[in-house]
Structures are given as structure tokens and as C-alpha cells.
Amino acid sequence: MRVTTDHDGEFAVVQVTDNGYGIPADKLEKVFEPFMRVKDARTSHVQGTGMGLNLVKTFVEAHSGHVTVESEIDRGSTFSIYLPLKPIQEIQDPTKTLTRIDLSALVEGSPQRH
């Protein structure tokens, strides 16, 4: 696995490249859906819930960024995370609402909030 950083215009870019099984072309956009797992005979032993890439996409988009993927079967995949270099308040679309969830009450030792 290789992790690199760079910039592309107004975005910082983090790329994660592996030399794994690769993702079939017809599944590339679906890998970001909740609980999506690409399964075939080669990957049936790989454990997971299928939530990881969905969470990455959700977190990146919450910070006004986006994620892309390129993949080739038996060669591996490259996931690129684009995060804006400008502060969010300068670029956030005022027509979009962002739901904030306070999970601090679930952390042991945190005061309960109601």
C-alpha cells in the first residue's frame, strides 16, 4: 500500500494505492454505498461490514470534499480524497444543510447531555 499527498487547484489530495484484487468496472461507483462488498471467489475470505468506504465518502463530503476511485482487476485500486484548501465557511453551499450528531454522551466518562 502507498499513501501520497499532493494538491490539485483548490484541493489537497490524499491518494491511497494498493496492489490488491481490484474492483470490477461495473462496481466502482457502488463501493461507496452502505454495506456494499465486492465478493467473488478470491475475496470471500475478506471480512468487513461494507461500511468503510461509505464512511470515508460521508466524512469527506461533510468537509466539502469528494472521493474518486480507479481500479484494475488483479492490479489494485487508487482512492483519491480531495479536501478543500480554503476554510469550509468560505466554500460551503448555503442551500445544503449539514446534520451534526453529538455522540459525546456515548463516550465513557463524558457528562450526559439532553
C-alpha positions as CSV (number, residue, x, y, z in Angstrom):
1,M,0.0,0.0,0.0
2,R,1.2,3.5,-0.8
3,V,-0.2,6.8,0.6
4,T,0.7,10.1,-1.1
5,T,-0.3,13.7,-0.7
6,D,-0.4,16.5,-3.3
7,H,-2.6,19.4,-4.3
8,D,-4.8,19.9,-7.3
9,G,-6.0,23.5,-7.7
10,E,-8.1,24.4,-4.6
11,F,-7.8,20.9,-3.1
12,A,-5.4,18.9,-1.0
13,V,-5.3,15.4,-2.4
14,V,-4.6,12.2,-0.4
15,Q,-4.2,9.1,-2.6
16,V,-4.2,5.5,-1.2
17,T,-3.0,2.9,-3.7
18,D,-2.9,-0.8,-3.1
19,N,-1.9,-3.8,-5.3
20,G,-4.9,-5.9,-4.3
21,Y,-7.6,-7.7,-6.2
22,G,-9.0,-4.7,-7.9
23,I,-12.6,-3.7,-8.4
24,P,-14.7,-4.6,-11.4
25,A,-15.6,-1.5,-13.5
26,D,-19.4,-2.1,-13.0
27,K,-18.9,-2.0,-9.2
28,L,-16.7,1.1,-8.9
29,E,-19.4,3.6,-8.0
30,K,-21.3,1.1,-5.9
31,V,-18.3,0.6,-3.5
32,F,-19.3,3.8,-1.7
33,E,-22.8,2.6,-0.9
34,P,-23.6,1.4,2.6
35,F,-22.9,-2.3,3.2
36,M,-21.5,-2.8,-0.3
37,R,-19.0,-5.6,-0.6
38,V,-17.4,-6.8,-3.8
39,K,-17.4,-10.6,-3.4
40,D,-16.1,-13.3,-5.6
41,A,-14.2,-16.5,-5.1
42,R,-11.0,-14.6,-4.5
43,T,-12.4,-12.2,-1.9
44,S,-14.9,-14.3,0.0
45,H,-12.5,-14.7,2.9
46,V,-12.1,-10.9,3.4
47,Q,-14.0,-9.8,6.5
48,G,-15.8,-6.5,6.9
49,T,-19.2,-4.8,7.0
50,G,-19.0,-2.9,3.8
51,M,-19.3,0.4,5.7
52,G,-15.7,1.7,5.5
53,L,-15.8,3.4,2.1
54,N,-19.3,4.8,2.7
55,L,-18.0,6.4,5.9
56,V,-15.0,7.8,4.2
57,K,-17.2,9.4,1.5
58,T,-19.6,10.7,4.1
59,F,-16.8,12.4,6.2
60,V,-15.0,13.8,3.1
61,E,-18.3,15.3,1.7
62,A,-19.1,16.7,5.1
63,H,-15.9,18.7,4.7
64,S,-16.9,19.9,1.2
65,G,-14.6,17.4,-0.5
66,H,-15.1,14.4,-2.7
67,V,-13.6,10.9,-3.3
68,T,-12.8,9.1,-6.5
69,V,-11.6,5.6,-7.3
70,E,-9.7,4.0,-10.1
71,S,-9.1,0.3,-10.3
72,E,-7.9,-2.5,-12.4
73,I,-8.6,-6.2,-11.8
74,D,-5.5,-8.1,-10.4
75,R,-3.5,-4.8,-10.3
76,G,-5.1,-2.9,-7.5
77,S,-7.0,0.4,-6.7
78,T,-6.3,4.0,-6.1
79,F,-8.7,6.0,-3.9
80,S,-8.2,9.8,-4.1
81,I,-9.6,12.1,-1.4
82,Y,-10.0,15.7,-2.3
83,L,-10.3,18.2,0.6
84,P,-10.6,21.9,0.0
85,L,-7.7,24.1,1.0
86,K,-10.0,27.1,1.8
87,P,-11.9,27.1,5.1
88,I,-15.3,25.4,4.8
89,Q,-17.3,28.5,5.6
90,E,-15.9,30.2,2.5
91,I,-17.0,27.5,0.1
92,Q,-20.0,25.8,1.8
93,D,-23.1,25.8,-0.3
94,P,-25.8,27.7,1.7
95,T,-28.5,25.6,0.1
96,K,-27.2,22.4,1.7
97,T,-27.7,21.6,5.3
98,L,-25.3,19.7,7.4
99,T,-26.6,17.4,10.1
100,R,-24.4,17.4,13.2
101,I,-24.6,14.5,15.5
102,D,-23.3,14.8,19.1
103,L,-22.0,11.4,20.2
104,S,-20.1,12.7,23.2
105,A,-22.7,11.1,25.6
106,L,-21.6,7.7,24.4
107,V,-18.0,8.2,25.4
108,E,-17.3,6.7,28.8
109,G,-16.8,9.4,31.4
110,S,-18.5,12.2,29.4
111,P,-21.3,14.1,31.1
112,Q,-24.7,13.2,29.8
113,R,-26.3,15.8,27.6
114,H,-30.0,16.1,27.0
